[in-house]
Structures are given as structure tokens and as C-alpha cells.
Amino acid sequence: MLGRHPIGRYATPMPTTFLEAPEARVRAGAARADVTPPVGIYHRMWGAARHDVATGVHKPLLATALYLAPPDASSLGRVFIALDHCLLWFPEMQELLTAIASGAGLPRERVTVFFSHTHASGLMGRERTHLPGGHLILPYLAQLGETLGQLARQAQDAAIPATLTVGRGRCDLAANRDFFDSDGKAVCGLHPGGPVDDTVLVSRVRGDDGTPIASIINYACHPTTLAYENTLISPDFVGAMRELIEPHTGPCLFVQGASGDVGPRHGFVGDPAIADQNGRQLGYAVLAAWEALPEPGQRFQYTGPVISGATLGRWDYVPQPSDHQEQTQIWRERSLTVPMAYRPDLIRGDVHRLEYERQLAEEQAALARGDTLAARDARALAERATRNRIRTEHLPPGEAYPYQATLIRTGNILWLPLEGEHYNSLQRTLREQFPDFALIVGTVANGSHVWYLPDAEAFGKGLYQEEASIVVQGSLEQLRDALITAISELVTP
């Protein structure tokens, strides 16, 4: 283990007090591509939006591939792709994974796409191909799959012996967003004082020859700065964050944390300058943590008193002991399946399609009588009906959703790629349970077929996240317990 304080905790017992950062020895390679959709593509993500197509580009959408493999090539590696999109529905996601795996020459189960979850990228689903700009969706998705497959292959080909070193920063960009207004109505907006994990995990990936390969930034905050008033394609705050840090860190792999109930303090706006401001706020926090990272194979250790005007306690960077070096070589994986019971009130079938048609008719009627507010609301409800249909029509049969995950241990770093949108309490609990390891909690990993996973306390309050969830109350806690068991197995010597 790591002496109980890998990311800034003090070690006991004395006198061998030291601080050390979690590390992993791997083979690593990275590659980057621009995946910005064409202007004019269908863009409407928000129910309240009045536009349909993208009118321009705020900042390009990027895809960053990171290939990791055991240092001794004892098993097949994995490719992680950070993608500037909100998510893809189930059929489109399966096709994308197949395309990436084919291009990379890897089994599909060794490909993970971490969506940044920006809500300003456009919504790329087949159900929208008949809408304005929708004719561009399928050609774009086909090109995206080909590009990401090539990117994954390039990252593999570039892999060299390397070290991952993880540090921790803090950033208060993210805030709890389960708010109740003066009328007691539940809304999705800033909840001052609500619980949130402000941790920024910062990982440097550096080749043994000193080559900078990539940075991994793990932070939980819904990219919802830009909302229904915005008509531009944008990576939201992630774009400005990357622009600020990458001259210092190399290409950034952004991993969205558990942000189901977390969003930017200043969000739901149409001004790209606010997204840039949010991104710089996160970027400066990243750079502060980056500057504090030790060199590979080093730890910060108390080396004794020095007599001066006061007796000084001297600390120095010293080489890690051999047992630590052995731990950094570890590569382990654990897969789990958690059956989560479907909600008994989950509605399937044509009900949502009929509701969609009813709201479209109401929108036209409202426009005919000049009631723009009613027309806007009807259009938003039609969009909600479409999403309700999509979230249920491809669910696995049976009484429970078979939630699957594969956890990876690289040295003293744990990767938790998790499908869906989880409440922030999940990562807070897991990090408290395993303080000797760096936990990279990546949600919206390969999409969100399970949709939202609120914690038990969020149910019964009228929150959007409960309405959008397909599984019963307590499912997040069920997953949490299964993850704790799996992680315990991974970290057991």
C-alpha cells in the first residue's frame, strides 16, 4: 500500500513520515484528432431551444486516445478515448464501439469511450435524421467511427515504457444542482451549500525517456454552461481548460466524474465567454496540482532536524523503496454484473410516441394562435417524450437491468469506467473507502444506457434525475457496495 497518504495525507507512524503520489508503470501512447461536426448539422439538445441546426463553432470538438498496457506486455492493453460529445444512444454506441475495435485491432471489451458530456455538441441519433440538419448525422457518425478507430491504432503504435503519476487539486467550479425554489419546486440549478466533491485528479503520463505523452484530468461537473440559448458547437468548459493546460501538460484526456447532481455554478447560459471562464477556472486548478507532482519514482520524505535559529524539519525527495516500485508494476482487472431492478412504473411501448405526436400538434396549435410561450413548452415536452421512448426501447428484457463494469488497477491507480450518470456521492464514498489509491472515476463511459443513478435520498422529491432513472431506489447504493467489494479484491496483495 501507499503509506496511507498518497495524495497529500500524512503518514504514520513516525519517524518515517513521507508523502507520495500514486504511480503506475505501463506502456502508454496517445493520439489526437479533430472531430467537429459540420456547421448546419442538427444541434438542438435542449427542450427549451428555439433553433434546430448549429450556426457555427465556438471551439473544436476533439477526441484523445490513450493506450495503456502492462509494462511487461503480459496481457492485452486497453484504449481509452476522451470524446467531446454528450453521449450516443444504445444502437449508435454499439456501432461506434465496433468501428473503433475494428480499426484498432482490439476486442470491443477493451475499448472505453469517456464522453466529456458537453451539451453543446449536438444530439446524434437516428430518430433525428428527418429534422433540419439531420441528414448530416449518419455520415458524420460513420466518419467518427473510422476516425476513432485510426486514432486508437495510432495510440497503440506510439506506446512506449512510461509512468503515470497522480496528484490532487481542488476546484469549486462544480456545485450541487438539486435545488428547491421558494415554492418548494424541484429544479435543476445551483444549490448553494449542497454536497459536492471538488477533487481534481491530475495525472502525468511521461515516457521513461522523458517524452511527455499525455495528461489525464478527472473532474466531476456537468458541462452545461451553454444551454438552450446557445447555437454553437462547443466542448463547453473542457475546451478552454485544455487550451490553458496543454502547453504545459501535453494532450489532455478529460474524464468526466460522477456528476449526476453536479454542474457549474454559472451555467445554463448562451454566452461562450462564460464557458471559457469556467474552463480557465478548472485549468488553473489543474496547473497548480500539476506543478506539485513529484518526479517518477520519488517520494517526499522527512530527513531529519537541522539546527538553526529554530530547529528545522528538513524534507527531501528521495527514491521510492523497492516494494513501492514493485507495486507500480501491477496490472489487474475485475469485472462485475449488478442486476438492478427496473422501476415498477417504467412506461414502455407506444405511449411516448403518442405523447410526442400530441405535443407536436399542440405546438402547431399554439403557434397558430400566436402563443409563443405555449409553443415553446409543447416543443420541450415533445423532446422529453422522444427521450422517454429512447431510454426504454432498447432495454434488456427481464425484471432487472444487468449493469456491467470492468475495473482496472494500474499500479496504485484504479480506473473505474462506469456507464450512466451517477450521483456525486458515489465517488465521494469510494475515495473515502480507499484513500491509499487514486480512483479515476469515469462516468458516461460508453454511454448511458442505464441513464441516471440518483442516490436513495434523492427519490420522492420530484427531481428530474429520478424521473429519468429506469431503476429502483437504492440501485446506486447497490452498485456502490459491489464496487467496494471488487476494489477490495483488486487492492488485496
C-alpha positions in Angstrom: 0.0 0.0 0.0 1.0 3.6 -0.1 1.7 4.6 3.4 -1.8 5.9 3.9 -1.4 9.3 2.3 -0.8 9.0 -1.4 -2.3 12.4 -2.3 -1.3 14.7 0.5 -2.1 12.7 3.6 0.5 12.4 6.3 2.0 9.0 7.0 2.1 7.2 10.4 3.9 6.0 12.4 6.7 8.4 12.9 9.6 9.0 12.4 9.4 7.8 8.7 6.9 10.5 7.7 6.5 10.8 4.0 4.2 11.9 1.2 4.0 10.0 -2.0 1.9 10.1 -5.2 0.2 7.1 -6.7 2.1 5.7 -9.7 1.8 3.1 -12.4 4.4 1.7 -14.7 2.9 1.0 -18.1 3.3 1.1 -21.8 1.5 4.2 -23.0 0.8 6.1 -26.2 -1.6 8.9 -27.2 -3.1 10.4 -30.3 -5.5 13.3 -31.0 -8.0 14.2 -33.8 -10.4 17.0 -34.5 -14.0 15.5 -34.7 -16.0 18.7 -35.0 -19.3 18.1 -36.9 -20.1 20.3 -39.9 -21.9 23.6 -39.3 -25.6 23.1 -40.2 -25.9 19.7 -38.6 -28.8 19.0 -36.3 -27.8 20.6 -32.9 -30.8 21.0 -30.7 -30.0 19.4 -27.4 -32.3 21.3 -25.1 -36.1 21.1 -24.9 -36.3 24.9 -24.5 -34.1 25.6 -27.5 -35.7 27.5 -30.4 -33.1 26.6 -33.0 -32.5 23.2 -34.8 -29.1 23.5 -36.5 -25.7 24.6 -35.5 -24.9 28.1 -36.7 -21.1 28.0 -36.0 -18.3 26.6 -33.9 -17.2 28.0 -30.6 -14.2 25.7 -30.2 -13.5 22.4 -32.0 -14.6 19.1 -30.6 -11.6 16.8 -30.0 -11.0 13.1 -29.5 -8.0 12.0 -27.5 -6.9 8.3 -27.4 -4.7 6.9 -24.7 -3.4 3.3 -25.0 -2.3 1.6 -21.8 -0.8 -1.8 -21.4 1.2 -3.8 -18.8 4.8 -2.8 -18.7 5.9 -6.4 -19.4 3.3 -6.9 -22.2 1.9 -9.8 -20.2 -1.7 -9.1 -21.4 -3.5 -7.1 -24.0 -3.8 -3.4 -23.3 -6.7 -1.1 -23.3 -7.6 2.1 -25.2 -9.4 5.0 -23.5 -10.8 7.7 -25.8 -12.0 11.0 -24.4 -14.6 12.3 -26.8 -16.2 15.8 -26.9 -19.8 14.7 -27.2 -22.7 14.4 -24.8 -23.4 10.7 -25.4 -24.8 8.3 -28.0 -27.9 6.2 -27.7 -27.5 2.5 -27.4 -27.6 1.4 -31.2 -25.3 4.2 -32.2 -22.9 3.5 -29.4 -22.7 -0.2 -30.3 -21.8 0.7 -33.9 -19.2 3.1 -32.7 -17.5 0.6 -30.4 -17.5 -2.0 -33.2 -15.9 0.5 -35.6 -13.2 1.6 -33.1 -12.4 -2.0 -32.2 -12.1 -3.0 -35.8 -9.8 -0.1 -36.6 -7.7 -0.6 -33.5 -7.5 -4.4 -33.9 -8.7 -4.8 -30.3 -11.7 -6.7 -28.8 -14.6 -4.4 -28.2 -14.5 -5.0 -24.4 -11.0 -3.4 -24.4 -12.3 -0.1 -25.7 -13.7 2.6 -23.4 -15.1 5.9 -24.7 -15.3 8.6 -22.0 -17.8 11.2 -23.1 -17.0 14.7 -21.9 -20.8 15.0 -21.8 -20.9 18.5 -23.3 -24.4 19.5 -24.0 -23.4 21.8 -26.9 -22.1 19.2 -29.3 -25.4 18.3 -30.9 -27.5 15.2 -30.4 -26.5 12.4 -32.9 -29.4 10.0 -33.0 -31.2 8.2 -35.9 -34.5 9.4 -34.7 -33.5 13.0 -35.7 -32.4 12.4 -39.3 -35.7 13.7 -40.6 -35.3 17.0 -38.8 -33.4 20.1 -40.1 -29.7 19.2 -40.4 -30.5 15.6 -39.6 -29.3 14.4 -43.0 -25.7 15.1 -41.8 -25.9 12.8 -38.7 -25.4 9.4 -40.2 -22.5 10.4 -42.5 -20.9 12.1 -39.5 -21.2 9.1 -37.3 -19.7 6.8 -39.9 -16.7 9.2 -40.3 -16.4 9.4 -36.5 -16.1 5.6 -36.1 -13.4 5.5 -38.8 -11.5 8.3 -37.2 -11.6 6.9 -33.7 -10.5 3.5 -34.9 -7.5 5.1 -36.6 -6.8 7.1 -33.5 -6.8 4.1 -31.3 -4.4 2.3 -33.6 -2.1 5.3 -33.7 -2.0 5.4 -29.9 -1.1 1.7 -29.8 1.7 2.2 -32.3 3.1 5.1 -30.3 3.2 3.2 -27.0 6.5 3.3 -25.1 7.5 2.5 -21.5 6.1 5.2 -19.2 5.0 6.2 -15.8 1.6 7.6 -14.7 1.9 9.9 -11.6 -1.2 11.2 -10.0 -1.8 14.3 -7.8 -4.8 16.1 -6.4 -6.1 19.6 -6.7 -9.3 21.4 -5.7 -11.7 23.4 -7.8 -15.0 25.0 -6.8 -16.3 25.3 -10.3 -18.7 22.4 -9.7 -21.7 22.8 -7.4 -24.6 20.7 -6.3 -27.6 21.3 -8.6 -30.5 19.7 -6.8 -32.3 23.0 -5.9 -35.7 23.7 -4.4 -37.1 27.2 -5.0 -39.2 29.3 -2.6 -42.3 27.4 -3.7 -40.6 24.1 -2.9 -40.4 23.2 -6.6 -37.5 20.9 -7.6 -35.4 22.5 -10.3 -32.0 21.6 -11.8 -29.9 24.5 -10.8 -27.3 25.8 -8.3 -27.9 24.6 -4.8 -25.6 26.7 -2.6 -24.2 24.5 0.2 -25.2 21.2 -1.3 -22.6 18.4 -1.1 -20.1 18.0 -3.9 -16.6 16.5 -4.4 -14.3 19.3 -5.6 -11.4 17.0 -6.2 -9.4 17.4 -9.4 -7.3 14.3 -10.1 -4.3 15.2 -12.3 -2.2 12.5 -13.9 1.0 13.0 -15.8 1.9 10.3 -18.4 5.6 10.5 -19.2 7.9 8.2 -21.1 10.9 6.7 -19.5 13.0 8.8 -21.9 11.3 12.0 -20.7 8.8 12.2 -23.5 5.6 13.9 -22.5 2.8 11.6 -23.6 -0.5 12.9 -22.1 -2.3 14.3 -19.1 -5.4 12.7 -17.5 -7.8 15.1 -15.8 -10.6 13.6 -13.8 -13.2 16.1 -12.5 -17.0 15.9 -11.9 -19.0 18.7 -13.4 -21.8 18.5 -15.9 -20.7 20.5 -19.0 -23.9 22.6 -19.0 -22.6 26.1 -19.1 -24.0 26.5 -22.6 -27.7 25.7 -22.8 -30.8 26.4 -24.8 -29.8 29.9 -25.9 -26.5 28.6 -27.5 -26.5 27.7 -31.2 -22.7 26.9 -31.5 -20.9 23.6 -31.5 -18.8 23.6 -28.4 -16.9 21.4 -25.9 -18.2 23.7 -23.2 -15.7 24.4 -20.4 -13.5 21.5 -21.3 -12.2 23.4 -24.4 -10.8 26.4 -22.6 -9.4 24.2 -19.9 -7.4 22.2 -22.5 -6.2 25.4 -24.2 -4.8 26.6 -20.9 -3.1 23.5 -19.7 -1.9 21.6 -22.8 1.2 23.9 -23.5 2.4 22.5 -20.1 0.9 19.1 -19.9 0.7 17.7 -23.4 -2.6 16.3 -24.8 -5.3 16.1 -22.2 -7.6 13.1 -21.7 -10.6 14.6 -19.8 -12.6 12.0 -17.8 -16.0 13.2 -16.5 -16.6 12.2 -12.9 -19.8 11.3 -11.1 -21.8 14.5 -11.9 -25.4 13.4 -11.9 -26.3 16.1 -9.3 -23.3 18.4 -10.1 -23.0 21.3 -12.5 -21.1 24.6 -13.0 -22.0 27.4 -10.6 -22.6 29.7 -13.5 -24.4 27.7 -16.2 -27.5 27.3 -18.5 -26.4 30.4 -20.5 -25.8 31.2 -24.2 -22.6 33.2 -23.8 -19.5 31.2 -24.8 -17.3 33.6 -22.8 -18.9 32.1 -19.6 -17.9 28.6 -20.7 -14.3 29.8 -21.3 -14.3 31.4 -17.9 -15.4 28.2 -16.3 -12.8 26.3 -18.2 -10.0 28.6 -17.2 -11.1 28.2 -13.5 -10.6 24.5 -13.8 -7.5 24.8 -15.8 -5.7 26.9 -13.2 -6.6 24.3 -10.6 -5.1 21.6 -12.8 -1.9 23.5 -13.3 -1.5 24.1 -9.6 -1.7 20.4 -9.0 0.5 19.7 -12.0 3.3 21.8 -10.6 3.3 19.8 -7.3 3.7 16.4 -9.0 6.9 14.6 -8.0 9.3 13.1 -10.4 8.6 9.4 -11.2 10.0 7.0 -8.6 10.3 9.8 -6.0 8.6 10.5 -2.7 8.8 13.5 -0.4 10.2 12.4 3.0 11.2 13.9 6.3 15.0 13.5 6.5 15.7 14.9 10.0 16.2 18.1 12.1 18.5 20.9 11.2 19.8 23.2 14.0 19.3 26.8 13.1 17.6 29.8 14.8 14.8 27.3 15.1 15.2 23.6 14.8 14.1 23.0 11.3 12.5 19.8 9.9 14.1 19.0 6.6 12.1 17.3 3.8 13.7 16.0 0.6 12.7 14.0 -2.4 14.2 10.5 -2.2 13.9 7.4 -4.3 10.9 5.1 -3.6 11.7 1.9 -1.8 11.8 -1.3 -3.8 8.4 -2.6 -2.5 6.7 0.5 -3.9 8.4 0.0 -7.3 7.0 -3.5 -7.4 3.5 -2.2 -6.7 3.7 0.2 -9.6 4.1 -2.7 -12.0 0.7 -4.3 -11.0 -2.0 -4.7 -13.7 -5.2 -6.3 -12.5 -8.8 -6.3 -13.8 -12.1 -7.3 -12.2 -15.5 -7.5 -14.0 -18.8 -7.4 -12.2 -22.5 -7.5 -13.1 -25.1 -5.9 -10.8 -28.8 -6.7 -11.5 -30.7 -3.5 -10.8 -34.5 -3.9 -10.6 -36.4 -1.9 -13.2 -38.8 0.7 -11.8 -42.3 -0.8 -11.5 -43.8 2.4 -13.0 -41.4 2.4 -16.0 -43.5 3.0 -19.1 -42.6 1.3 -22.4 -44.2 0.9 -25.8 -46.0 3.4 -27.9 -47.2 5.7 -25.1 -44.2 8.0 -25.6 -44.6 8.1 -29.3 -48.2 9.1 -29.0 -47.3 11.8 -26.5 -44.7 13.1 -28.9 -47.3 13.4 -31.6 -49.7 15.1 -29.2 -47.2 17.7 -28.2 -46.2 18.4 -31.8 -49.9 19.1 -32.6 -50.1 21.4 -29.5 -47.1 23.3 -30.7 -48.6 24.0 -34.1 -51.9 25.0 -32.5 -50.1 27.4 -30.1 -48.1 28.9 -33.0 -51.3 29.4 -35.0 -52.9 31.4 -32.1 -49.7 33.4 -31.5 -48.9 31.9 -28.1 -45.1 31.5 -28.4 -44.7 30.5 -24.8 -47.1 27.6 -25.0 -45.5 26.6 -28.3 -42.0 26.6 -26.6 -43.3 24.4 -23.8 -45.0 22.0 -26.1 -41.9 21.6 -28.1 -39.9 20.9 -25.0 -42.4 18.3 -23.9 -42.2 16.7 -27.3 -38.5 16.4 -26.9 -39.0 14.9 -23.4 -41.3 12.3 -24.9 -38.7 11.4 -27.5 -36.1 10.8 -24.8 -38.5 8.7 -22.8 -39.1 6.5 -25.8 -35.4 6.1 -26.5 -34.4 5.3 -22.9 -36.8 2.3 -22.8 -37.0 0.8 -26.3 -33.6 -0.9 -26.2 -33.5 -2.1 -22.6 -32.6 -5.7 -21.9 -35.6 -8.0 -21.2 -36.5 -9.2 -17.8 -37.1 -7.7 -14.4 -33.6 -6.1 -13.9 -31.0 -4.1 -15.8 -27.8 -6.1 -15.9 -25.3 -3.3 -15.0 -21.8 -4.3 -16.1 -18.4 -2.8 -15.3 -14.8 -3.7 -15.6 -12.3 -2.1 -13.1 -8.6 -1.9 -13.9 -5.8 -1.5 -11.4 -2.6 0.0 -12.9 0.0 0.3 -10.1 -1.6 2.3 -7.3 -4.2 3.8 -9.6 -7.7 2.4 -10.0 -9.7 3.0 -13.2 -13.5 2.9 -12.7 -15.2 3.3 -16.2 -18.9 3.4 -15.4 -21.8 3.6 -17.8 -24.5 6.0 -16.8 -24.8 9.3 -14.9 -24.2 8.7 -11.2 -24.8 11.0 -8.2 -21.6 12.5 -6.8 -21.9 10.7 -3.5 -20.7 7.5 -5.3 -17.2 8.9 -5.9 -17.0 10.6 -2.5 -17.7 7.3 -0.7 -15.3 5.3 -2.8 -12.5 7.7 -2.4 -13.1 7.8 1.4 -13.0 4.0 1.5 -9.8 3.7 -0.4 -7.6 6.7 0.5 -4.3 4.9 -0.4 -5.2 4.7 -4.1 -6.0 7.2 -6.8 -9.5 6.4 -8.1 -10.2 7.7 -11.6 -14.0 7.6 -11.6 -15.1 7.9 -15.2 -18.9 8.1 -15.8 -20.9 8.3 -19.1 -18.3 5.6 -20.1 -19.5 4.0 -23.4 -22.8 5.9 -23.0 -25.6 6.0 -20.5 -27.9 3.1 -21.3 -28.9 3.0 -17.6 -29.5 6.7 -17.6 -29.4 8.4 -14.2 -28.4 6.7 -10.9 -29.5 9.0 -8.1 -28.8 8.2 -4.5 -31.6 6.9 -2.3 -32.2 10.2 -0.6 -32.9 11.9 -4.0 -36.1 9.9 -4.6 -39.5 11.2 -3.8 -38.6 14.8 -4.2 -39.7 15.5 -7.8 -36.2 15.8 -9.2 -35.5 15.3 -12.9 -32.9 12.7 -12.2 -35.4 10.4 -10.5 -37.8 10.9 -13.4 -35.1 9.9 -15.9 -33.9 6.9 -13.9 -35.0 3.4 -15.2 -34.1 1.5 -12.0 -35.5 1.5 -8.4 -34.4 3.5 -5.4 -31.3 2.1 -3.8 -29.7 1.0 -7.1 -26.8 3.4 -6.7 -26.1 2.0 -3.2 -26.3 -1.5 -4.7 -23.6 -0.6 -7.2 -21.5 1.2 -4.6 -21.4 -1.9 -2.5 -20.5 -4.1 -5.4 -17.7 -1.7 -6.4 -16.3 -1.7 -2.9 -16.1 -5.5 -3.0 -14.4 -5.5 -6.4 -12.0 -2.8 -5.4 -11.1 -4.6 -2.2 -10.2 -7.6 -4.3 -8.1 -5.5 -6.6 -6.1 -3.9 -3.9 -5.5 -7.0 -1.8 -1.9 -8.0 -2.0 
